[in-house]
Amino acid sequence: MAIKGTLEWKQNISKGRAGIVPNIPNRDQWRKNCGKGKMGEKNPSWRGGVTHPTKLARQSAAYREWRLSVFKRDKFTCIKCGDSRGGNLEADHIKPFSQFLDLRYEVSNGRTLCKICHRKTDTWGH
């Protein structure tokens, strides 16, 4: 391994910047093992593979379908201010998602709001 600041080190830097990668022993093995040190149970944030049920529900196909149905019904436009910028729209539950389990996927319990109008609602972020 080249010592920092030496001619060999400078040449390796030049080759790397030119798209020529210097020969590193066991490169394939290193790439294969890269990141494995903190995967799964070795990660300090590991909680036993438990995902909160609410997170699972919000990542489900039923939730995505509900969201798209709400957007289509409201013609991809905020019902409060009329904003129709796609990346700015959010599907809001009129009756909270966490409290009314039977209404989670009811299209009648949803409305399309822009981010600003959504933040003004009583239930935003709770």
TISERO-243187 format. One line per field, with one value per residue: residue number from 0; x, y, z of N, C-alpha, C, O in turn. Coordinates in steps of 0.2 Angstrom, whole numbers, plus 5000, padded with zeros to 4 digits. Example, Ala and Ser with C-alpha at 12.3 -4.5 7.8 and 13.67 -1.06 7.14 Angstrom:
# residues 2
i <- (0/1)
n_c1 <- (5066/5064)
n_c2 <- (4972/4989)
n_c3 <- (5039/5035)
ca_c1 <- (5062/5068)
ca_c2 <- (4978/4995)
ca_c3 <- (5039/5036)
c_c1 <- (5066/5064)
c_c2 <- (4984/5000)
c_c3 <- (5039/5039)
o_c1 <- (5071/5067)
o_c2 <- (4983/5006)
o_c3 <- (5042/5040)
This chain:
# residues 126
i <- (0/1/2/3/4/5/6/7/8/9/10/11/12/13/14/15/16/17/18/19/20/21/22/23/24/25/26/27/28/29/30/31/32/33/34/35/36/37/38/39/40/41/42/43/44/45/46/47/48/49/50/51/52/53/54/55/56/57/58/59/60/61/62/63/64/65/66/67/68/69/70/71/72/73/74/75/76/77/78/79/80/81/82/83/84/85/86/87/88/89/90/91/92/93/94/95/96/97/98/99/100/101/102/103/104/105/106/107/108/109/110/111/112/113/114/115/116/117/118/119/120/121/122/123/124/125)
n_c1 <- (5004/5003/5011/5004/5006/5018/5026/5021/5008/5003/5002/4993/4982/4980/4978/4966/4957/4957/4949/4956/4958/4968/4977/4970/4973/4962/4950/4937/4933/4932/4922/4912/4910/4908/4899/4893/4896/4887/4874/4858/4856/4868/4868/4866/4854/4845/4830/4825/4819/4806/4793/4783/4765/4757/4766/4768/4755/4754/4763/4757/4749/4735/4734/4741/4733/4721/4725/4728/4715/4709/4716/4712/4698/4697/4703/4717/4719/4721/4708/4706/4714/4716/4728/4738/4750/4759/4769/4767/4756/4745/4737/4724/4718/4701/4695/4705/4719/4725/4715/4703/4701/4693/4690/4701/4704/4693/4687/4679/4683/4694/4704/4711/4725/4736/4753/4754/4741/4737/4745/4739/4728/4718/4722/4735/4751/4749)
n_c2 <- (4994/5011/5025/5039/5054/5050/5047/5035/5035/5046/5043/5032/5039/5047/5038/5032/5043/5044/5034/5022/5009/5006/4990/4981/4970/4956/4962/4958/4950/4959/4968/4959/4957/4969/4980/4970/4969/4976/4971/4965/4957/4962/4975/4991/4996/4986/4977/4965/4961/4967/4975/4990/4988/4999/5005/4994/4993/5005/5003/4994/4986/4988/5001/5009/5008/5013/5027/5031/5030/5040/5051/5050/5052/5065/5071/5073/5085/5098/5099/5110/5122/5121/5117/5108/5102/5087/5081/5088/5084/5076/5062/5063/5056/5059/5055/5049/5038/5030/5028/5024/5010/5002/5011/5014/5011/5016/5025/5036/5041/5049/5062/5074/5083/5098/5099/5110/5114/5102/5102/5111/5105/5097/5085/5082/5074/5067)
n_c3 <- (5000/4996/5003/5009/5000/4993/4977/4971/4977/4972/4959/4959/4963/4952/4942/4946/4945/4932/4928/4928/4939/4952/4956/4969/4981/4984/4981/4976/4986/4996/4992/4992/5006/5011/5021/5028/5041/5050/5048/5050/5066/5071/5069/5078/5080/5079/5082/5083/5071/5071/5064/5065/5065/5060/5051/5042/5037/5030/5020/5012/4998/4997/5004/4995/4984/4989/4991/4977/4972/4979/4974/4961/4961/4966/4955/4955/4962/4974/4986/4994/4990/4977/4971/4959/4957/4955/4964/4975/4981/4994/5001/5012/5027/5033/5045/5057/5053/5062/5072/5067/5062/5053/5043/5036/5023/5016/5002/5004/5016/5013/5006/4994/4997/4996/5002/5010/5014/5020/5032/5039/5044/5058/5062/5056/5056/5068)
ca_c1 <- (5000/5007/5011/5001/5011/5023/5025/5017/5002/5000/5001/4987/4976/4979/4975/4959/4953/4957/4945/4960/4958/4974/4975/4969/4972/4956/4945/4931/4931/4931/4916/4907/4909/4907/4893/4890/4898/4882/4868/4854/4857/4874/4866/4864/4847/4841/4825/4822/4815/4799/4790/4777/4759/4755/4771/4766/4748/4755/4767/4753/4746/4728/4735/4743/4727/4716/4728/4727/4708/4707/4718/4708/4691/4698/4706/4724/4719/4720/4701/4706/4716/4716/4734/4738/4757/4759/4774/4765/4749/4745/4731/4723/4712/4697/4695/4712/4721/4726/4709/4697/4704/4688/4689/4707/4704/4687/4689/4675/4687/4700/4703/4717/4727/4743/4756/4753/4734/4737/4748/4734/4722/4719/4725/4741/4756/4747)
ca_c2 <- (5000/5017/5030/5046/5059/5048/5047/5030/5037/5051/5040/5029/5044/5049/5032/5032/5048/5043/5028/5016/5007/5002/4983/4980/4963/4953/4967/4955/4948/4965/4970/4954/4958/4976/4982/4964/4969/4979/4969/4961/4957/4965/4982/4993/4998/4980/4976/4958/4960/4969/4981/4992/4987/5005/5005/4989/4995/5011/5001/4989/4987/4991/5008/5012/5008/5018/5033/5032/5031/5046/5056/5050/5055/5072/5074/5075/5092/5099/5101/5116/5128/5119/5115/5102/5099/5080/5080/5092/5082/5070/5059/5064/5053/5063/5052/5047/5032/5026/5028/5021/5004/5000/5016/5015/5010/5018/5031/5041/5044/5052/5068/5076/5090/5099/5099/5116/5113/5096/5104/5115/5101/5096/5078/5081/5072/5063)
ca_c3 <- (5000/4995/5009/5007/4998/4989/4970/4970/4979/4968/4953/4960/4963/4945/4938/4949/4942/4925/4927/4929/4946/4954/4959/4976/4983/4987/4979/4975/4993/5000/4990/4994/5013/5012/5024/5032/5048/5054/5045/5055/5073/5072/5069/5085/5080/5078/5087/5083/5065/5072/5060/5068/5061/5056/5045/5037/5034/5025/5014/5009/4991/4999/5005/4988/4979/4992/4989/4970/4971/4982/4970/4955/4963/4967/4949/4957/4964/4981/4987/4998/4987/4969/4968/4956/4956/4957/4970/4981/4984/4999/5002/5019/5030/5036/5051/5058/5051/5068/5077/5064/5058/5048/5038/5033/5015/5013/4998/5006/5021/5010/5002/4992/4999/4995/5008/5015/5017/5024/5038/5043/5047/5065/5063/5053/5060/5074)
c_c1 <- (5004/5006/5008/5007/5017/5021/5020/5009/4999/4998/4994/4981/4975/4975/4967/4954/4952/4952/4949/4961/4964/4972/4975/4968/4965/4950/4938/4928/4929/4924/4910/4905/4907/4900/4890/4891/4892/4875/4864/4855/4863/4873/4864/4857/4842/4836/4821/4818/4808/4798/4784/4771/4757/4760/4769/4760/4749/4759/4763/4750/4739/4729/4737/4737/4722/4719/4727/4720/4706/4709/4714/4701/4692/4702/4713/4724/4718/4712/4701/4708/4717/4723/4734/4745/4757/4763/4772/4759/4750/4738/4730/4717/4708/4696/4701/4713/4722/4720/4703/4700/4699/4687/4696/4707/4698/4689/4685/4678/4693/4699/4710/4719/4734/4746/4755/4746/4733/4740/4743/4728/4724/4723/4732/4747/4755/4745)
c_c2 <- (5006/5022/5036/5051/5057/5048/5041/5031/5041/5048/5036/5033/5046/5044/5031/5037/5048/5037/5021/5014/5003/4995/4983/4973/4961/4958/4964/4953/4954/4968/4966/4955/4965/4978/4976/4965/4972/4977/4965/4962/4961/4973/4985/4995/4992/4979/4969/4957/4962/4975/4983/4991/4993/5006/5000/4990/5001/5009/4996/4991/4990/4999/5012/5013/5013/5025/5035/5033/5037/5052/5056/5053/5062/5075/5077/5083/5093/5102/5108/5122/5127/5118/5109/5099/5092/5079/5083/5089/5076/5068/5059/5059/5058/5061/5048/5040/5027/5024/5024/5016/5002/5005/5018/5015/5012/5025/5037/5045/5048/5058/5070/5083/5091/5099/5104/5115/5107/5097/5108/5111/5099/5089/5077/5080/5069/5056)
c_c3 <- (5000/5001/5006/5006/4994/4982/4968/4972/4975/4961/4953/4960/4956/4941/4940/4946/4935/4923/4927/4936/4947/4957/4966/4978/4986/4986/4979/4982/4997/4998/4992/5002/5015/5015/5028/5039/5052/5051/5050/5062/5075/5072/5076/5085/5079/5084/5086/5077/5066/5068/5063/5063/5057/5050/5040/5033/5028/5019/5010/5002/4992/5000/4999/4984/4982/4990/4982/4969/4973/4977/4963/4956/4963/4961/4950/4958/4971/4982/4991/4993/4979/4966/4965/4954/4959/4963/4976/4984/4989/5000/5010/5021/5034/5044/5052/5056/5057/5072/5074/5059/5052/5042/5035/5026/5012/5009/5001/5012/5019/5007/5000/4994/4997/5002/5013/5018/5021/5031/5042/5046/5054/5066/5059/5058/5067/5073)
o_c1 <- (5009/5000/5011/5011/5020/5015/5016/5005/4993/4993/4990/4976/4969/4971/4963/4949/4948/4952/4946/4964/4965/4967/4980/4963/4963/4945/4933/4922/4924/4920/4905/4899/4906/4895/4885/4888/4892/4871/4867/4855/4864/4877/4860/4854/4836/4838/4816/4814/4803/4802/4779/4771/4755/4757/4769/4759/4746/4759/4766/4750/4737/4725/4734/4736/4719/4715/4725/4718/4702/4706/4712/4699/4687/4704/4715/4729/4713/4711/4695/4704/4718/4723/4731/4746/4757/4761/4775/4756/4754/4733/4734/4712/4711/4697/4703/4709/4720/4720/4700/4700/4702/4685/4696/4711/4696/4691/4687/4676/4697/4693/4715/4715/4738/4743/4754/4745/4730/4737/4744/4724/4729/4726/4735/4748/4759/4743)
o_c2 <- (5007/5022/5038/5052/5061/5049/5042/5030/5041/5050/5035/5032/5046/5045/5030/5036/5050/5035/5016/5018/4998/4994/4985/4970/4965/4959/4967/4953/4953/4970/4968/4955/4966/4976/4977/4962/4970/4981/4961/4968/4963/4977/4982/4995/4992/4979/4968/4952/4960/4980/4979/4992/4992/5007/5002/4989/5000/5013/4993/4997/4994/5002/5017/5018/5017/5030/5041/5038/5041/5056/5062/5057/5066/5081/5081/5086/5090/5107/5111/5127/5131/5117/5104/5095/5092/5075/5082/5092/5072/5072/5057/5059/5062/5065/5044/5035/5021/5019/5021/5017/5000/5003/5022/5020/5010/5030/5043/5050/5049/5059/5069/5087/5086/5099/5103/5116/5107/5095/5108/5114/5099/5088/5071/5083/5068/5053)
o_c3 <- (5004/5004/5000/5010/4991/4980/4964/4968/4973/4958/4949/4957/4954/4937/4936/4944/4932/4917/4926/4940/4944/4960/4969/4975/4990/4990/4982/4984/5001/5003/4994/5004/5021/5012/5032/5043/5058/5052/5054/5065/5081/5075/5079/5091/5079/5090/5088/5076/5062/5068/5064/5057/5051/5044/5034/5027/5023/5014/5005/5000/4988/4998/4997/4980/4978/4988/4981/4965/4970/4975/4961/4951/4961/4961/4947/4956/4974/4978/4991/4993/4975/4960/4967/4949/4965/4968/4981/4989/4988/4999/5014/5018/5039/5048/5048/5059/5057/5076/5077/5053/5047/5037/5030/5023/5006/5012/5000/5014/5023/5004/5003/4993/4997/5007/5019/5024/5026/5036/5048/5050/5056/5071/5060/5063/5071/5077)
